[in-house]
Amino acid sequence: MDTSTHILVIILSVFLALFLLLSIVIAAQIIRLLKAVNRVASKAESIVDSAETVGAMFKDAAGPLAILKIIHNIAQAVQNNKKRKD
């Protein structure tokens, strides 16, 4: 081999080493980013689950609360009627 091919091989091996090192660094950063996104997604999922639980609780309590509201309205109507008679 002559000198020009030796220089070309050295240059290509340096570029290959730099590319390999840069690829490893980028892959590590992508893995860290994906882990952070996974944590955020799991927190969001737990928030949605708790919101669904609260919604279901209000849905289940809507029937008894409606009955109590009707009784309260009837009691107020009776009180208002008594005040008008006096």
Order of alpha helices (4+ residues) and beta strands (2+ residues): alpha
